[in-house]
Amino acid sequence: MTENALKYKIGIGLIPKIGPVLTRRLISYCGSVEAVFLERKSNLGKIPGIGEKLAELIIDNKSNVLKLAEEEIRYIDKNGITALFYLDAAYPERLRHCEDAPVVLFMRGNTNFNRPKVLSIVGTRNPTDYGKEICKKLVEYLALNHPDILIVSGLAYGIDICAHRSALKNKIETAAVLAHGFTLVYPAVHSDTAKQMISRGALVTEFLHHEQPEPNNFVKRNRIIAGLADATVVVESGRQGGAIITAEIANSYNRDVFAVPGRAYDNYSAGCNQLIKTNRAALIEDARDIEFMLGWKKSENSAKEAIQQQLFVALSEDESALLNAIRNTSGITIDQLSLQCEIPVSRASSALLNLEFHGLVKCLPGKVYKTI
C-alpha cells in the first residue's frame, strides 16, 4: 500500500472514543478510509452510532492523528515492520471475523496467520511443574504430528513463555501478541525468546511503537490472542486472571476452548476446573483430544516419526534411575523410590511425571508406580 493510504488507515484507528466497531462503520458508510477524513461533520453525525459529539471529535482530531500516523510510518519503515489493514489479504482471516478486531495490526516477523491450524495456549503466570510439563507435551505432540501449526500466546511469564519456548524447541512457528509497542519487550527477560520468534514466527501488536504496557492494554491483547486461533487452550489458571478472560472472549467469538483439569481444591487449576464445570471449556488430557475435537489430521510422516521418537526417548539421570528401580518391582511407592534412588520427593515427582508422559510408567492409586 502507498504511504499516503497507510497514513489514513493508521490514523483512523487513533481517533479518540472511536473503537474498531465504529471505525468499520465509518469506512463502510463513507466508502473509504480517506473519505472519512474528507467528510463534513453534518454527514458524519448522521451515521448510526456516531452522532454530533463524535462527529465533532473526528473533525477536531483529524490533523493530530494523521501526524501521529506519519510518525508511525517512519518508525515501521526504519524497523522492517509490516502494517496489516483489516481489509488486506494478509490480515489474519480468523481475527477479521471478530467485530472488535484491530483495524491495523503491526507485525514484526514473517509468519502466515492464515494457515490451516492455529492454536492459542494460555495460563497462569505461576505454573506448577505439572502445568509446565503438560504445556511442553502438548506442543511437542502437536509439533510432531502437525508441523504446519502456529502456536499463539502473550509472551507473559509462566505458561505463555513455556508455550513459545516449547514451540521454538520443537521447530514450529510461534507468535506473541504484545500489550505495548515495539520499542520494548515486556517482560524484558523474555527479549531473547522474542528475538528468536521474529525469525520463526512473529511479534504482533495493535499499539503504536512508543506505547507502554498499561494495565488496560492486556485485556485488549487477550482478545487478539483469542481471535487469531481456531481454539484456545487453558493449561493452568486460578478463578480469575488473563487466561480466563481470554477463554471467555474466545467463547464470545464462538471459538473452541479447551482446559486441562487439575485436582479439586488446587488453586492453580481452579479456573480450568470451573471452565469445564460450567461447560465453557472442553476437558482435555493430552493433545490427542485437541486433535480429535478440531478434526485435525496428522501429517503424512507423523506416524513414522512418532514410532522413532518412542524408540529413542532421551531420559535424564533421575528418570533412568527411577525407571530401572520400578522395572525391578511389581509396584513401588514414590516414597520408596525416593529412598532407594536417593532422589528428593519433589524431584522424583517431576521425573515420574515425565516418565508417565513418555508412556513408560503408570501411576496407580496410592501413588504406586509400575512399568507399562
Secondary structure, 3 states (H helix, E strand, C coil): CCHHHHHHHHHHCCCCCCCHHHHHHHHHHHCCHHHHHHCCHHHHCCCCCCHHHHHHHHHHHHHHHHHHHHHHHHHHHHCCCEEEECCCCCCCHHHHCCCCCCCEEEEEECCCCCCCCEEEEECCCCCCHHHHHHHHHHHHHHHHHCCCCEEEECCCCCHHHHHHHHHHHCCCEEEEECCCCCCCCCCHHHHHHHHHHHHCEEEEECCCCCCCCCHHHHHHHHHHHHHHCCEEEECCCCCCCHHHHHHHHHHHCCCEEEECCCCCCCHHHHHHHHHHHCCCCEECCCHHHHHHHHCCCCCCCHHHHHHHHHHCCCCCHHHHHHHHHHHCCCCEEHHHHHHHHCCCHHHHHHHHHHHHHCCCEEEECCCEEEEC
